[in-house]
Structure formats: C-alpha cells, structure tokens
Amino acid sequence: MSDAAPIFTPVDTKSGSASLEIAEALRRAITDGALTDAQPLRQSELARNFGVSTIPVREALKQLEAEGLIAFLPHRGAVVTGMSEADILEYSDIRASLESMAAGLAMTTLTRVDLARIEDAYESFVSGTGDGHDMAQSGRLNWEFHGAIYAAARRPRLYGMIHDLHSRLYRYIRAHLELPGRKAATDAEHFRILLACRERNGEELARLTQQHIQEAASLSLDVIRSRKAS
C-alpha cells in the first residue's frame, strides 16, 4: 500500500473470524474509494496494520479476488482491480435489469414492516447525505434505502447478486453526486420511488428503478471522462 492508503485497526484474533473482518475492512475501503484502482496491497504491511500474521490476510485477499475486487499480478502481488467504461456500462445494465426485477417482485410481498423500513431508510438518506457528509456515508445510506426495497422481495440469491454488483460499482457510480444540483435530483428520484412503494405499484417502481440506475451511470461516466480529459 502507498502512504495514502487508509490505516486499518487491529482485528480480534481470538474470535476465529480474523480473515472475514479483514476482508470486510478491505472491501469497504475499496467500495468507498479509500483504496484506488491498481493500488498495491502488500500482505506484510496489511498484517502489521491488522495485528495478525499474513495467513488471515492471504485468506481475505483470496476472498476479494473471488469477488473481483482485487487481482494477483505476476511480480506485483495483489492490487485493486479497475473497470473500463465498457465494464461500467455493462455492469450498470445488469444492475438495472436485476434491481428493477427485484423492485417489482418486492411489491407483491411487501408488508407494513417492510414499508416502515423503507420509509426510515429514505429519511436517513435525505438527512444524512449532502453538504458536510462524506461520500462513503452517502453510499451506505443509499444502499440501505434501495436494499430495504429489494430485501422485501424475499429472494436472497437475487439480493446477493445485486449487493455484489453495488459493491463493485459504487466507487465509480457515486461520481454523479459531485455534479451541481445532483443531490436534490437524487432526493426527488428517491421520493418518487418511495411513492411507488407506498402505492405498491410494482410496474411503476420497476420503471423508476431502472431509470434511476441508468441516469446515475450515464452522468457518472460523463464525470469520469471529464476527469481524464483535464
């Protein structure tokens, strides 16, 4: 890791789940953008930061490799993987299809408890994002809102696939939130999604969900391209 890498805190070595804790800490750092594309992940340095031997670190890195978040390169070791524009577009199209499906299904099984969770997650996103809040928190609150809807579908495998795609893509897709006025626009889109949930309108919710994802992906790619051009 470079000097700019996040400093990780020691994990509980007595719990027997050190590798899982390390994997989660690294996964969050990658998703939040604290670890960047092509950044090296040196096992000895990680072991020192986490207060463990290199064995659980190696196990954690293997798990992240299976998730597509890192890769082992010859003569370089583990590095954070990146995505091309084509990758981002393809994954976003897959996300739009899966999430619109989950949203529509959720309206066929929605309970009062489910709706209350969705309402709470919406309020948390509105109050907990924007000026003065970091992008990592915005990402977590955004997922809690959408995830609460998808969880209501009671399709654990579908939910797992969606969560995996969100973890892979968020560090890129969040770029649209940097645009002027985008926070207000996102709040408005979320409110329309919430209204469709209240009305239990699966068809409208699926349409709004697909539109929401595709708009975020398109705007984020514009931001990414402008960064490269500058």
N, C-alpha and C positions, 0 to 999 in steps of 0.2 A: 504494500500500500504506500501511497505517497504521503507527504506531510499534511496534505489537505484532507486526508481520509478521516472519517469520524473515529473518535476514541471510544472503544467499546468497554463496557464494565465487566468484571469477572462474573461468571455464572456459578450456580450451585453445583459443585462437583459431587455432592452426596446424593443428589436426587435421582441419579441414573439417567437423566434426560439432558445431559450437557449438550450433546450434538443437536438435539431438537431446539434448545434455547439458542444455540449459536446460529443455526440455520434461520431461525425466525428473526434474529437481530440483523443478520446479513441481508435477508430477504427484504426487511423493512427499509434498510439503508439503501438498497438498490431501487426499490419501488419509489421511495421518497426523493431519490436523486442525490443522496449524500455520497453514494458511490457511483461513479460515472462510467460511461461506455469505455471499454478497453482498459479500465483501471486494474492493475495487478493486485492480486490477493495473496500475499505471501503467508504461507502456513505458520512459519515460526513467529512472525510478528502478530498474527491473529491469536496464536496460542498464548503469547505473553499478555495481550490485551484482555483475553477472556479468562486468564488464570488457569489454563488447562494444558495438557500435553497436546501434541499435534494429532493424536488419534481421533478425538471427537471433532476437531477442526476438519480433518480429512473427510470424515463421515458427513459432516454438514455440507461441505463443498460438493461431495458426490450427489447429495440430495438436490442441491441447487442446480447442478449440471443436468440432472434428470428433468428439472422444471424449465430448463432452457435459459436460466438467468446468468449462468457462468459457463465458461468453456475452458478446457485444459489444452493449452497450446504447446507444441514442442519447443523446448529451450526457454519457455516463458512461464510455464505453470498456469495457475488459474487466473483468469481475467473476467471482468464483467462483460457480458455479451451486449452487442448493439443491434439496432434494427435499421434497415434501409427504409426509404419512403415506401417502396413496394411492400415491404413486410408490414409496415404500419397500416397501410391501406387494406391489405388482405386480412390482417387480424381484426381490424375495425369492422370490416364487412361481416366476418364471422361473429363478432360480438353483437352486432346489430341484429343478426338473424336469431342467435340464441337468446338474447335478452328480450327481444320482442316476443319470442315464443313463451319464455318464462313469465313475462308480464301478463300475457293473455291467459295463460293457464292459471295464474295466481287468482284471477278474478272469479274463477269457477270454484275455488276452495276458500276464499277469503272469509275470515271470522272477525268478530269485533275486536278481539285481542290483536289479531294481525294488523287491522286498520289503526288501532291505537299505537302500535309500534311504528308504523309508517308515519303517522302524524307526528309522533315525538321525534323521529329521525329527521323529518322535514324541518321542524322548528330548530333542532340542533344545528342543522346545516346553515339555515338562514342567519342565526345569531352567532355562530362560531366560525364563520368564514368572512373573507373580505379584508379590508384595511386592518392592519395590526395583527393579523393571524397568518401563520406560516402555511406554505403550500402543502406540507406533509399533513397537517391537521385538516386542511380542506379536503385532501384526498381521502382520509379516513372517514370524515363525516359524509362525504359524497357517497362512498361505498355503503355506509350504514343505511342511508336513505334508499338507494337502489337495491341493496342486498336485502333489506326488510321486505321489499315487494317480491323479489324472487324467492325468498325463503317461504313465502306464503303459498307458493305453487306446490310445495312438498315433493319436490323432485331433487333429491340430494345429489345425484350424479350430474344433472343439468346445472345445479347451483355450483358444484365444484368446478365444472368446466368454465363457467362464467367468472368465478372468482380467480381462477388461474389466469385467464386472459386479462382480467383487470389488473392483476399484479404485474404482468408482463408489460402492459401498455401504458399504465398511468404516468410514468415518468415522461412520456412523450405527449400524451393527450392533454395533460394539465397545462400545456403551453398556452392554450387559448384563453385561460383565465388571466393572462398578463395583458390582454387587449383592453383598451378603454371601454367601459360600459359592459364588459362581458359578465361581471359578477351579477349585475342587475338582470341581464338577459337569462343567465343560468337560473337565477331565483324564479323568474317568470316561467321558464320551461318546467322547473320542478313543481311549481304551483299547478300548472295545467296537468301534469302527471298525477299530482295528488287529487285533483278534482275528478279525474277519470277513475281513480281508486275509490273515492267516496261514492261515485255513481255505479261502481262495479261494471264499468264499460270496458270489457276486455279488448274489443276491436280497436277502440279509440286509444286505449293505453298502449297497445302494441304499436300502433302507428306513431304515437308521440315518442315512445321509447326509441324506435328505430331512427326517427328524425333527430332526436336529441344526440344520439351517439354519432351519427353521420356528420352533423353540424360541428360537433366538438372536434372530430377527427380532421375535417376539412380545414377549419380555422387553425388548428394546432400545426398542421403541415405548412400552412402559409407562414406561421411564425418561425418554424424551424428553417424553412427555405430562406427567409429574410435574414436570419442569424448567419447562415452560411454565406450569404451574399455580402454581408457587411464586413 
